[in-house]
Amino acid sequence: MFENIYSSNAACKRHHAGSLAAERERYLQHCAEQGCTHASLYLKACCLLWIAERVQPSDLNAINSSRLRQIIHEGPLPANSPATATTLINTARPWFKFLGWWQEPTETTPFEENLELFVSWMRDERGLTPCTISQWRSRAATFLRWCFNTGRRFSTLSPEDIDAYFITYGAQRWSRISAGHIATMLRAFLRYAATQGACSSTLADSIRSPRHYALESLPYALSWEDVQRVLATTNSSSERDVRDRAILMLLAVYGLRRGEVASLRLDQIDWAAGQLRIWRLKRRQPQVYPLAFTVAEALAQYVDTVRPKVLHPEIFIRTRAPRIPISAAGLYNIVSGRLHLLNIQAAHLGPHALRHACAARLLANGLSLKEIGDHLGHRSTSATMTYTKVDLVSLREVGDFDLGDLL
């Protein structure tokens, strides 16, 4: 592997003779298979040799963050700059993890057992989606951590403790809508905990959601002009722009959720039939769309010209190593970054703003609430009603609309 990185025989001999040569070479081969560039491999090889020469036998199979920083602090560094120390840490840590030598800090969530049992119940008994389970687990963990930090025992929680959580922790963090979601989660969590004898059986029923008026908030749709501006930022032939254009079109034309785009697989596109098959997260069932020409063109350009040759079935892949599928969080960063660069003013600057833009566009072109809801994968028309607040005239003009005219 070193011969593929260095043209100098002396450099290759130095790396072969250095400490942990086999371990370094194996990791560099792994990085190359993950799509690392030659420049990146060169830098990693230099850093790994520097680290390997300073690792002690006692570090093998058991090295943690503090020990790694100690090694780097003892130096001398190859270049006297903070950036060099950061580069060494960011290179060494994944290497040690790859070898199985890295020790993660043993920080556990208070009442961890209660939390994991709740997760199992949500998955096995309630059949909730992975997205909902992840959100509720995070919110329950935050609540349990607050209980621990404020000296409250879970088994003796009272309604006054729940009120204190909303007042002291949530007042400056949550809107009324968010507080309502937290209340719903806590009721479910505490009801489950009560069945396990972990808390009072009357605690869940004491939680009241804040009053929320239907359609009280404005939708945060981007204007269609802003959507066009965002798409215009992807007009180059670079891998990132070609990929992001396809992502943005799926969000804006079909109004997909970010998780639906992140999980989209190659076999969900039927090129011959001109169809796109989406697994709807909320409905938990597939939905087939006609493949609009502009979207098909963007997808084909990405898949045929710049998508990395990887074994992953997901369509959208990171542009940097490791070449793995983009996560839903990564997709949020892609969209948010482009919207911020344009200095677009909106309440929310993420993928969901494009979903709202799609709904507003459909409404402006005369589709009924039922048609818009079906297009967006809503389970009920009440979820679609928010888009009627800003365009009552268009709501009354229901007619046919061709998806292909969106762009």
DRENDRENMI-298232 format. One record per residue (C-alpha): residue number from 0; residue in three letters; x, y, z. Coordinates in pm, 1 decimal. Each point is the difference from the previous one (the first is absolute). Layout:
BEGIN
+-----+------+----------+----------+----------+
: pos : code :       c1 :       c2 :       c3 :
+-----+------+----------+----------+----------+
: NUM :  ALA :        X :        Y :        Z :
...
+-----+------+----------+----------+----------+
This chain:
BEGIN
+-----+------+----------+----------+----------+
: pos : code :       c1 :       c2 :       c3 :
+-----+------+----------+----------+----------+
:   0 :  MET :      0.0 :      0.0 :      0.0 :
:   1 :  PHE :    283.9 :    238.8 :     81.0 :
:   2 :  GLU :    128.9 :    -43.2 :   -355.2 :
:   3 :  ASN :   -330.8 :    137.4 :   -129.9 :
:   4 :  ILE :     41.8 :    312.3 :    211.0 :
:   5 :  TYR :    371.6 :     79.5 :    -27.0 :
:   6 :  SER :    214.9 :     10.6 :   -310.3 :
:   7 :  SER :    319.0 :      8.4 :    207.6 :
:   8 :  ASN :    152.8 :   -336.4 :     95.5 :
:   9 :  ALA :    149.7 :    158.7 :    309.6 :
:  10 :  ALA :   -342.8 :    115.4 :    118.0 :
:  11 :  CYS :   -148.5 :   -345.8 :    -57.5 :
:  12 :  LYS :    284.4 :   -164.6 :    195.0 :
:  13 :  ARG :    -43.7 :    247.9 :    285.4 :
:  14 :  HIS :   -371.1 :    -81.2 :     29.2 :
:  15 :  HIS :     54.2 :   -375.6 :    -26.7 :
:  16 :  ALA :    265.5 :     14.5 :    271.5 :
:  17 :  GLY :   -209.3 :    216.9 :    231.6 :
:  18 :  SER :   -206.8 :   -121.4 :    294.4 :
:  19 :  LEU :   -334.3 :   -170.1 :    -67.1 :
:  20 :  ALA :     66.9 :     -9.1 :   -374.5 :
:  21 :  ALA :   -252.8 :   -276.7 :    -67.7 :
:  22 :  GLU :   -271.3 :    178.2 :    198.1 :
:  23 :  ARG :     67.6 :    328.5 :   -177.8 :
:  24 :  GLU :      5.4 :   -161.4 :   -342.0 :
:  25 :  ARG :   -324.7 :   -186.7 :     63.6 :
:  26 :  TYR :   -177.8 :    318.6 :    103.5 :
:  27 :  LEU :    132.5 :    196.9 :   -297.0 :
:  28 :  GLN :   -125.1 :   -273.8 :   -232.1 :
:  29 :  HIS :   -341.3 :     29.3 :    165.4 :
:  30 :  CYS :      3.0 :    378.2 :    -49.8 :
:  31 :  ALA :     89.1 :    -42.9 :   -367.1 :
:  32 :  GLU :   -292.4 :   -238.1 :    -44.9 :
:  33 :  GLN :   -225.9 :    260.1 :    160.8 :
:  34 :  GLY :     93.7 :    254.4 :   -266.7 :
:  35 :  CYS :    277.5 :    204.1 :    163.3 :
:  36 :  THR :    199.7 :    207.6 :   -245.0 :
:  37 :  HIS :    374.7 :    -41.7 :    -44.3 :
:  38 :  ALA :     64.4 :    328.3 :    182.3 :
:  39 :  SER :   -211.6 :   -115.6 :    293.2 :
:  40 :  LEU :    178.1 :   -336.8 :     15.6 :
:  41 :  TYR :    337.7 :    175.9 :     -5.6 :
:  42 :  LEU :    -96.0 :    218.1 :    296.4 :
:  43 :  LYS :   -145.5 :   -294.9 :    193.3 :
:  44 :  ALA :    313.6 :   -208.5 :    -56.8 :
:  45 :  CYS :    223.3 :    277.3 :    135.4 :
:  46 :  CYS :   -218.1 :     52.4 :    307.3 :
:  47 :  LEU :    -34.3 :   -371.4 :     74.3 :
:  48 :  LEU :    376.9 :    -53.7 :    -12.9 :
:  49 :  TRP :     51.8 :    288.7 :    242.8 :
:  50 :  ILE :   -261.4 :   -143.3 :    239.0 :
:  51 :  ALA :    121.1 :   -360.3 :    -31.4 :
:  52 :  GLU :    353.9 :     96.4 :     99.0 :
:  53 :  ARG :   -131.2 :    143.1 :    327.6 :
:  54 :  VAL :   -255.3 :   -262.7 :     99.7 :
:  55 :  GLN :    105.8 :   -214.5 :    294.7 :
:  56 :  PRO :    -68.9 :   -375.5 :     35.9 :
:  57 :  SER :   -240.7 :     83.1 :    283.4 :
:  58 :  ASP :   -207.1 :    207.0 :   -243.0 :
:  59 :  LEU :    -78.6 :   -293.7 :   -225.3 :
:  60 :  ASN :   -362.1 :   -112.0 :     31.3 :
:  61 :  ALA :    -72.7 :    278.3 :    249.5 :
:  62 :  ILE :     48.2 :    360.4 :   -104.4 :
:  63 :  ASN :   -237.9 :    284.2 :     75.0 :
:  64 :  SER :    -35.9 :    368.1 :    -75.6 :
:  65 :  SER :    208.7 :    124.2 :    292.3 :
:  66 :  ARG :    287.6 :   -237.5 :    -80.1 :
:  67 :  LEU :     -3.7 :    103.0 :   -367.0 :
:  68 :  ARG :     19.0 :    366.5 :     95.5 :
:  69 :  GLN :    285.7 :    -79.9 :    237.0 :
:  70 :  ILE :    195.3 :   -168.4 :   -281.5 :
:  71 :  ILE :    -46.6 :    299.6 :   -225.5 :
:  72 :  HIS :     78.8 :    248.7 :    278.4 :
:  73 :  GLU :    330.9 :   -174.5 :     71.9 :
:  74 :  GLY :     96.3 :     58.7 :   -365.3 :
:  75 :  PRO :    203.0 :    140.2 :   -151.1 :
:  76 :  LEU :   -259.6 :     66.7 :   -266.9 :
:  77 :  PRO :    103.8 :    -19.4 :   -364.7 :
:  78 :  ALA :   -110.8 :    361.3 :    -31.2 :
:  79 :  ASN :    -54.6 :    234.7 :    291.8 :
:  80 :  SER :   -363.4 :     96.4 :    -54.1 :
:  81 :  PRO :   -338.9 :    -83.6 :    157.5 :
:  82 :  ALA :   -122.1 :   -115.7 :   -340.3 :
:  83 :  THR :    264.2 :   -273.8 :     -2.0 :
:  84 :  ALA :   -109.7 :   -128.3 :    340.9 :
:  85 :  THR :   -362.7 :     -2.8 :   -114.8 :
:  86 :  THR :     92.4 :   -184.6 :   -318.6 :
:  87 :  LEU :    190.0 :   -263.2 :    197.6 :
:  88 :  ILE :   -294.9 :    -56.2 :    233.1 :
:  89 :  ASN :   -251.8 :    -20.0 :   -283.0 :
:  90 :  THR :    222.6 :   -250.2 :   -182.2 :
:  91 :  ALA :    100.0 :   -216.9 :    295.0 :
:  92 :  ARG :   -342.2 :    -38.9 :    158.7 :
:  93 :  PRO :   -169.4 :   -177.3 :   -295.8 :
:  94 :  TRP :    314.0 :   -213.7 :    -44.2 :
:  95 :  PHE :    -19.4 :   -123.9 :    357.7 :
:  96 :  LYS :   -372.8 :    -58.8 :    -39.7 :
:  97 :  PHE :     65.8 :   -199.7 :   -316.7 :
:  98 :  LEU :    247.7 :   -218.2 :    190.5 :
:  99 :  GLY :   -240.1 :    -39.7 :    292.3 :
: 100 :  TRP :    239.3 :    166.8 :    242.6 :
: 101 :  TRP :   -202.3 :    312.2 :     73.8 :
: 102 :  GLN :   -174.7 :     36.0 :    335.3 :
: 103 :  GLU :   -309.0 :    219.0 :     -7.6 :
: 104 :  PRO :    -81.7 :    200.5 :    313.1 :
: 105 :  THR :   -240.1 :   -190.5 :    221.7 :
: 106 :  GLU :   -265.5 :    268.7 :     24.7 :
: 107 :  THR :   -344.8 :   -148.5 :     45.1 :
: 108 :  THR :   -339.5 :    160.8 :     11.3 :
: 109 :  PRO :   -157.1 :      0.0 :    347.6 :
: 110 :  PHE :   -265.5 :   -271.4 :     33.7 :
: 111 :  GLU :    143.7 :   -164.1 :   -313.5 :
: 112 :  GLU :   -191.7 :   -322.2 :     62.2 :
: 113 :  ASN :   -336.4 :    182.6 :      6.8 :
: 114 :  LEU :     88.0 :    172.0 :   -325.4 :
: 115 :  GLU :    101.8 :   -311.8 :   -191.4 :
: 116 :  LEU :   -309.5 :   -188.7 :    115.7 :
: 117 :  PHE :   -209.4 :    292.6 :   -124.8 :
: 118 :  VAL :    174.0 :    -22.5 :   -338.7 :
: 119 :  SER :    -76.5 :   -372.6 :    -20.5 :
: 120 :  TRP :   -364.1 :     66.1 :     87.5 :
: 121 :  MET :    -33.7 :    270.5 :   -267.3 :
: 122 :  ARG :    149.0 :   -230.2 :   -260.8 :
: 123 :  ASP :   -155.4 :   -335.2 :     93.5 :
: 124 :  GLU :   -335.0 :     95.7 :    153.5 :
: 125 :  ARG :    -90.7 :    330.8 :   -162.8 :
: 126 :  GLY :    167.7 :    -62.3 :   -335.0 :
: 127 :  LEU :    118.5 :    360.1 :    -26.7 :
: 128 :  THR :    223.0 :    107.0 :   -288.0 :
: 129 :  PRO :    377.8 :     14.3 :     56.5 :
: 130 :  CYS :    -14.6 :    378.9 :    -40.3 :
: 131 :  THR :   -262.4 :     37.7 :    275.5 :
: 132 :  ILE :    183.9 :   -244.1 :    225.9 :
: 133 :  SER :    322.5 :    196.7 :    -39.6 :
: 134 :  GLN :   -172.1 :    331.4 :     77.1 :
: 135 :  TRP :   -188.9 :   -132.4 :    302.4 :
: 136 :  ARG :    308.9 :   -173.5 :    136.2 :
: 137 :  SER :    196.2 :    324.1 :    -20.6 :
: 138 :  ARG :   -276.6 :    198.4 :    170.6 :
: 139 :  ALA :    -46.5 :   -259.5 :    272.8 :
: 140 :  ALA :    377.1 :     -5.8 :     59.8 :
: 141 :  THR :     -0.9 :    379.1 :     36.7 :
: 142 :  PHE :   -278.4 :    -24.2 :    257.9 :
: 143 :  LEU :    176.6 :   -276.6 :    194.0 :
: 144 :  ARG :    325.3 :    195.1 :     -2.7 :
: 145 :  TRP :   -183.7 :    305.2 :    136.2 :
: 146 :  CYS :   -146.8 :   -214.4 :    279.6 :
: 147 :  PHE :    346.0 :   -128.4 :     87.7 :
: 148 :  ASN :    167.7 :    342.0 :    -11.0 :
: 149 :  THR :   -267.8 :    157.6 :    219.8 :
: 150 :  GLY :     11.9 :   -278.9 :    258.4 :
: 151 :  ARG :   -343.0 :   -146.7 :    -75.5 :
: 152 :  ARG :    -64.9 :   -371.9 :     39.8 :
: 153 :  PHE :   -196.2 :   -146.7 :   -288.0 :
: 154 :  SER :   -202.9 :   -226.0 :    229.6 :
: 155 :  THR :   -127.3 :    294.4 :    207.1 :
: 156 :  LEU :    -71.8 :    254.2 :   -274.3 :
: 157 :  SER :   -306.8 :    216.6 :     57.8 :
: 158 :  PRO :   -213.3 :    222.3 :   -226.3 :
: 159 :  GLU :    185.1 :    298.0 :    149.1 :
: 160 :  ASP :    327.6 :   -147.2 :   -128.0 :
: 161 :  ILE :   -143.3 :    -25.8 :   -350.9 :
: 162 :  ASP :   -116.7 :    361.6 :     20.1 :
: 163 :  ALA :    348.1 :    102.3 :    112.2 :
: 164 :  TYR :    151.2 :   -173.8 :   -303.1 :
: 165 :  PHE :   -218.1 :    195.4 :   -240.8 :
: 166 :  ILE :     52.5 :    328.6 :    186.2 :
: 167 :  THR :    371.6 :    -11.2 :     82.4 :
: 168 :  TYR :    131.7 :   -200.7 :   -294.8 :
: 169 :  GLY :   -246.3 :     40.3 :   -282.8 :
: 170 :  ALA :   -121.6 :    358.4 :     31.4 :
: 171 :  GLN :    300.5 :    148.4 :   -181.2 :
: 172 :  ARG :     40.5 :   -288.6 :   -244.1 :
: 173 :  TRP :   -339.2 :   -106.4 :   -134.6 :
: 174 :  SER :   -283.8 :    162.4 :   -185.2 :
: 175 :  ARG :   -353.3 :    -96.1 :    101.0 :
: 176 :  ILE :    -11.0 :   -252.3 :   -282.2 :
: 177 :  SER :    329.6 :   -155.8 :    108.0 :
: 178 :  ALA :   -114.6 :     -5.6 :    362.8 :
: 179 :  GLY :   -309.7 :   -187.2 :   -114.0 :
: 180 :  HIS :    215.7 :   -261.3 :   -171.1 :
: 181 :  ILE :    210.9 :    -38.1 :    314.6 :
: 182 :  ALA :   -315.9 :    -42.3 :    208.3 :
: 183 :  THR :   -124.9 :   -274.1 :   -233.2 :
: 184 :  MET :    330.5 :   -183.9 :     26.2 :
: 185 :  LEU :     15.7 :     32.1 :    378.3 :
: 186 :  ARG :   -352.8 :   -134.2 :     41.7 :
: 187 :  ALA :     88.7 :   -306.0 :   -205.8 :
: 188 :  PHE :    330.1 :    -47.4 :    182.0 :
: 189 :  LEU :   -146.4 :     38.0 :    348.2 :
: 190 :  ARG :   -296.7 :   -226.5 :    -77.1 :
: 191 :  TYR :    241.9 :   -266.9 :   -112.6 :
: 192 :  ALA :    223.8 :     55.5 :    304.0 :
: 193 :  ALA :   -304.6 :    -31.7 :    226.6 :
: 194 :  THR :    -81.6 :   -343.4 :   -146.2 :
: 195 :  GLN :    350.8 :   -104.4 :    103.9 :
: 196 :  GLY :    -47.9 :    135.2 :    351.5 :
: 197 :  ALA :    265.7 :    267.5 :    -53.8 :
: 198 :  CYS :   -220.0 :    300.8 :     83.5 :
: 199 :  SER :   -348.7 :     98.9 :    113.3 :
: 200 :  SER :   -287.8 :   -123.3 :   -217.6 :
: 201 :  THR :   -171.0 :    340.7 :     23.4 :
: 202 :  LEU :    298.9 :    206.1 :   -111.7 :
: 203 :  ALA :    -59.8 :    -21.6 :   -375.9 :
: 204 :  ASP :   -360.1 :    119.4 :     25.5 :
: 205 :  SER :    111.7 :    311.5 :    187.0 :
: 206 :  ILE :    179.6 :    133.4 :   -308.8 :
: 207 :  ARG :   -200.3 :    250.8 :   -201.5 :
: 208 :  SER :    115.9 :    121.6 :   -338.3 :
: 209 :  PRO :      7.9 :    377.4 :    -53.1 :
: 210 :  ARG :   -296.8 :    142.1 :   -187.4 :
: 211 :  HIS :     67.3 :     -0.6 :   -370.9 :
: 212 :  TYR :   -233.3 :    155.3 :   -253.3 :
: 213 :  ALA :    -42.1 :   -169.6 :   -333.3 :
: 214 :  LEU :    190.1 :    178.3 :   -277.4 :
: 215 :  GLU :    134.3 :    262.0 :    244.7 :
: 216 :  SER :    346.2 :      2.4 :   -156.3 :
: 217 :  LEU :     93.4 :     95.5 :   -352.9 :
: 218 :  PRO :    154.1 :   -259.6 :   -226.8 :
: 219 :  TYR :    366.1 :     55.7 :    -74.1 :
: 220 :  ALA :     -1.9 :    -65.1 :   -372.5 :
: 221 :  LEU :    263.5 :    159.1 :   -217.0 :
: 222 :  SER :   -123.1 :    197.7 :   -296.6 :
: 223 :  TRP :     34.6 :   -184.3 :   -328.6 :
: 224 :  GLU :    243.7 :    270.8 :   -108.6 :
: 225 :  ASP :    222.8 :    -93.9 :    293.9 :
: 226 :  VAL :    -24.8 :   -366.5 :    -97.3 :
: 227 :  GLN :    119.1 :     90.6 :   -348.8 :
: 228 :  ARG :    286.2 :    202.6 :    149.0 :
: 229 :  VAL :    112.8 :   -296.2 :    207.1 :
: 230 :  LEU :    -11.7 :   -229.4 :   -302.2 :
: 231 :  ALA :    204.6 :    252.6 :   -195.5 :
: 232 :  THR :    288.0 :    -49.8 :    245.2 :
: 233 :  THR :     38.8 :   -357.7 :   -126.9 :
: 234 :  ASN :     55.5 :     73.0 :   -368.4 :
: 235 :  SER :    363.2 :   -113.0 :    -13.0 :
: 236 :  SER :    114.0 :   -350.8 :    -93.7 :
: 237 :  SER :    179.5 :    -65.5 :    329.9 :
: 238 :  GLU :    -91.9 :   -314.8 :    190.2 :
: 239 :  ARG :   -144.1 :    198.1 :    289.6 :
: 240 :  ASP :   -216.7 :    225.3 :   -217.3 :
: 241 :  VAL :   -130.3 :   -283.3 :   -218.3 :
: 242 :  ARG :    -92.8 :   -200.4 :    308.8 :
: 243 :  ASP :   -155.4 :    292.3 :    184.9 :
: 244 :  ARG :   -209.2 :    100.5 :   -301.1 :
: 245 :  ALA :   -164.6 :   -342.8 :     -5.0 :
: 246 :  ILE :    -60.4 :     20.6 :    375.7 :
: 247 :  LEU :   -152.4 :    347.8 :    -18.7 :
: 248 :  MET :   -230.1 :   -100.9 :   -285.6 :
: 249 :  LEU :   -133.1 :   -300.8 :    188.8 :
: 250 :  LEU :    -74.4 :    221.0 :    299.7 :
: 251 :  ALA :   -160.6 :    281.6 :   -199.7 :
: 252 :  VAL :   -188.9 :   -192.8 :   -269.7 :
: 253 :  TYR :   -123.0 :   -295.8 :    203.3 :
: 254 :  GLY :      2.1 :    159.5 :    344.1 :
: 255 :  LEU :    185.8 :   -294.9 :    148.1 :
: 256 :  ARG :    116.1 :     -9.5 :    359.1 :
: 257 :  ARG :    375.1 :      5.5 :     53.3 :
: 258 :  GLY :     -1.5 :   -356.0 :    134.8 :
: 259 :  GLU :   -181.9 :   -118.5 :   -311.3 :
: 260 :  VAL :    264.4 :    156.7 :   -223.3 :
: 261 :  ALA :    292.0 :   -128.4 :    208.6 :
: 262 :  SER :   -134.5 :   -357.3 :    -11.8 :
: 263 :  LEU :    -88.5 :      7.7 :   -371.9 :
: 264 :  ARG :    153.7 :   -299.6 :   -177.8 :
: 265 :  LEU :    102.3 :    -60.0 :   -358.6 :
: 266 :  ASP :   -260.3 :   -274.4 :    -42.6 :
: 267 :  GLN :   -277.6 :    246.3 :     85.4 :
: 268 :  ILE :     43.9 :    172.3 :   -336.5 :
: 269 :  ASP :   -171.8 :   -174.9 :   -292.0 :
: 270 :  TRP :    161.5 :    171.9 :   -295.5 :
: 271 :  ALA :   -189.9 :   -202.2 :   -261.5 :
: 272 :  ALA :   -342.4 :     71.2 :    149.1 :
: 273 :  GLY :     89.9 :    355.4 :     99.3 :
: 274 :  GLN :    -95.2 :    -55.3 :    364.3 :
: 275 :  LEU :    141.7 :     82.1 :    340.9 :
: 276 :  ARG :    -93.6 :   -226.6 :    292.0 :
: 277 :  ILE :     18.5 :    165.8 :    341.4 :
: 278 :  TRP :    -42.2 :   -167.0 :    337.9 :
: 279 :  ARG :   -214.1 :    245.4 :    197.6 :
: 280 :  LEU :    128.0 :     21.3 :    356.7 :
: 281 :  LYS :   -324.5 :    116.1 :    159.9 :
: 282 :  ARG :   -238.1 :   -218.9 :   -200.6 :
: 283 :  ARG :    240.9 :   -295.0 :     14.4 :
: 284 :  GLN :    -82.8 :   -102.4 :   -352.9 :
: 285 :  PRO :    142.2 :     55.9 :   -348.3 :
: 286 :  GLN :   -119.2 :    275.7 :   -229.0 :
: 287 :  VAL :     67.7 :     11.8 :   -373.6 :
: 288 :  TYR :     56.0 :    331.1 :   -180.3 :
: 289 :  PRO :     41.7 :     77.8 :   -368.0 :
: 290 :  LEU :    364.0 :     87.1 :    -57.7 :
: 291 :  ALA :     -3.9 :    363.1 :   -113.5 :
: 292 :  PHE :    238.7 :     62.9 :   -288.4 :
: 293 :  THR :    207.5 :    264.6 :    178.2 :
: 294 :  VAL :     41.5 :   -222.6 :    305.5 :
: 295 :  ALA :     81.8 :   -304.6 :   -213.1 :
: 296 :  GLU :    262.0 :    203.9 :   -183.3 :
: 297 :  ALA :    162.0 :    115.4 :    326.0 :
: 298 :  LEU :     -0.7 :   -351.3 :    147.9 :
: 299 :  ALA :    140.3 :   -155.0 :   -317.3 :
: 300 :  GLN :    279.9 :    255.6 :    -16.6 :
: 301 :  TYR :     98.3 :    -76.5 :    359.3 :
: 302 :  VAL :    -24.6 :   -378.7 :    -21.9 :
: 303 :  ASP :    166.5 :    -28.2 :   -341.6 :
: 304 :  THR :    277.3 :    257.1 :     25.3 :
: 305 :  VAL :    115.7 :     79.4 :    353.8 :
: 306 :  ARG :   -146.8 :   -245.5 :    252.3 :
: 307 :  PRO :    286.1 :   -201.7 :    155.5 :
: 308 :  LYS :     24.4 :   -367.6 :    -93.8 :
: 309 :  VAL :    -96.1 :   -138.2 :    339.1 :
: 310 :  LEU :   -199.4 :   -303.1 :    110.6 :
: 311 :  HIS :   -252.8 :    200.5 :    200.8 :
: 312 :  PRO :   -351.5 :    -15.4 :   -150.3 :
: 313 :  GLU :    -88.7 :    351.0 :    119.2 :
: 314 :  ILE :     11.9 :    256.3 :   -278.3 :
: 315 :  PHE :    166.6 :    292.9 :    171.7 :
: 316 :  ILE :    358.3 :    -47.8 :    117.5 :
: 317 :  ARG :    237.9 :    230.9 :    184.9 :
: 318 :  THR :    241.0 :    192.0 :   -220.4 :
: 319 :  ARG :    284.4 :    -61.9 :    245.6 :
: 320 :  ALA :    135.0 :   -315.0 :    158.5 :
: 321 :  PRO :   -138.2 :   -212.7 :    142.9 :
: 322 :  ARG :   -219.5 :    -45.7 :   -306.2 :
: 323 :  ILE :   -315.9 :   -101.9 :    182.1 :
: 324 :  PRO :   -365.5 :    103.5 :    -39.8 :
: 325 :  ILE :    -96.4 :    348.1 :    114.7 :
: 326 :  SER :   -188.5 :      3.4 :    329.5 :
: 327 :  ALA :   -318.3 :    197.9 :     58.1 :
: 328 :  ALA :    204.6 :    240.9 :    213.7 :
: 329 :  GLY :    255.0 :     36.8 :   -278.4 :
: 330 :  LEU :   -277.3 :     74.4 :   -247.1 :
: 331 :  TYR :   -127.6 :    273.7 :    230.6 :
: 332 :  ASN :    346.5 :    157.6 :      1.9 :
: 333 :  ILE :     15.2 :     -7.5 :   -380.6 :
: 334 :  VAL :   -328.0 :    187.7 :    -42.1 :
: 335 :  SER :     50.2 :    235.2 :    292.8 :
: 336 :  GLY :    347.5 :     93.2 :   -120.1 :
: 337 :  ARG :   -120.8 :     98.8 :   -346.3 :
: 338 :  LEU :   -294.0 :    200.0 :    136.5 :
: 339 :  HIS :    224.1 :    189.4 :    241.4 :
: 340 :  LEU :    248.8 :     81.8 :   -275.5 :
: 341 :  LEU :   -277.7 :    177.6 :   -189.6 :
: 342 :  ASN :   -100.5 :    189.8 :    315.5 :
: 343 :  ILE :   -357.4 :   -118.4 :    -44.3 :
: 344 :  GLN :   -226.2 :    123.2 :    279.1 :
: 345 :  ALA :   -236.0 :   -265.4 :    135.1 :
: 346 :  ALA :   -105.3 :   -140.2 :    336.6 :
: 347 :  HIS :    164.7 :   -333.1 :    -79.5 :
: 348 :  LEU :    281.9 :    -61.0 :   -244.7 :
: 349 :  GLY :      6.3 :   -373.2 :    -57.1 :
: 350 :  PRO :   -150.8 :   -275.6 :   -216.8 :
: 351 :  HIS :   -346.8 :     45.5 :    150.1 :
: 352 :  ALA :    -12.9 :    355.4 :   -135.3 :
: 353 :  LEU :     22.7 :   -148.7 :   -350.3 :
: 354 :  ARG :   -278.3 :   -244.9 :     86.5 :
: 355 :  HIS :   -216.8 :    296.0 :     98.0 :
: 356 :  ALA :    100.2 :    180.1 :   -319.9 :
: 357 :  CYS :   -120.5 :   -301.5 :   -197.1 :
: 358 :  ALA :   -336.4 :      5.1 :    177.9 :
: 359 :  ALA :    -43.2 :    373.7 :    -51.0 :
: 360 :  ARG :     86.6 :    -39.5 :   -368.5 :
: 361 :  LEU :   -257.3 :   -277.0 :    -43.0 :
: 362 :  LEU :   -263.5 :    209.4 :    175.8 :
: 363 :  ALA :     75.8 :    300.8 :   -218.5 :
: 364 :  ASN :    -49.4 :   -219.6 :   -305.9 :
: 365 :  GLY :   -345.5 :   -109.9 :    110.7 :
: 366 :  LEU :     36.6 :   -341.6 :    159.9 :
: 367 :  SER :   -247.7 :    -94.6 :    271.3 :
: 368 :  LEU :    102.3 :    -66.2 :    358.3 :
: 369 :  LYS :    -59.6 :   -371.5 :    -53.8 :
: 370 :  GLU :    227.3 :     -2.6 :   -304.1 :
: 371 :  ILE :    270.7 :    198.4 :    177.3 :
: 372 :  GLY :    -21.1 :   -224.2 :    305.5 :
: 373 :  ASP :     29.8 :   -311.3 :   -214.8 :
: 374 :  HIS :    297.0 :    148.0 :   -182.9 :
: 375 :  LEU :    179.1 :     81.6 :    327.4 :
: 376 :  GLY :    -85.6 :   -330.0 :    166.3 :
: 377 :  HIS :   -217.0 :    154.8 :    271.7 :
: 378 :  ARG :   -218.6 :   -234.6 :    199.8 :
: 379 :  SER :   -280.8 :    254.1 :     34.3 :
: 380 :  THR :   -108.3 :    327.0 :   -159.8 :
: 381 :  SER :     48.7 :    180.2 :    332.3 :
: 382 :  ALA :    375.7 :    -16.8 :    -56.4 :
: 383 :  THR :    -49.7 :    171.0 :   -335.7 :
: 384 :  MET :   -226.1 :    278.4 :    129.3 :
: 385 :  THR :    293.9 :    219.6 :    102.1 :
: 386 :  TYR :     66.3 :     80.4 :   -366.1 :
: 387 :  THR :   -346.4 :    153.1 :    -48.8 :
: 388 :  LYS :     67.5 :    291.7 :    232.5 :
: 389 :  VAL :    201.9 :    198.7 :   -247.7 :
: 390 :  ASP :   -178.3 :    -67.8 :   -329.2 :
: 391 :  LEU :   -377.0 :    -20.5 :     40.4 :
: 392 :  VAL :    -57.5 :    116.4 :   -356.9 :
: 393 :  SER :    201.0 :   -288.6 :   -143.8 :
: 394 :  LEU :   -177.9 :   -240.3 :    233.3 :
: 395 :  ARG :   -330.1 :     78.2 :   -172.1 :
: 396 :  GLU :    140.3 :    -60.4 :   -347.7 :
: 397 :  VAL :     40.6 :   -375.8 :    -15.6 :
: 398 :  GLY :    119.2 :   -144.6 :   -329.3 :
: 399 :  ASP :    237.8 :   -238.2 :   -164.3 :
: 400 :  PHE :    371.8 :     57.1 :     33.1 :
: 401 :  ASP :    293.6 :   -172.6 :   -166.7 :
: 402 :  LEU :    294.2 :    -88.0 :    225.7 :
: 403 :  GLY :    236.8 :     63.9 :   -286.8 :
: 404 :  ASP :    -92.3 :    368.5 :      1.1 :
: 405 :  LEU :    149.8 :     52.0 :    343.6 :
: 406 :  LEU :    339.6 :     77.7 :   -150.1 :
+-----+------+----------+----------+----------+
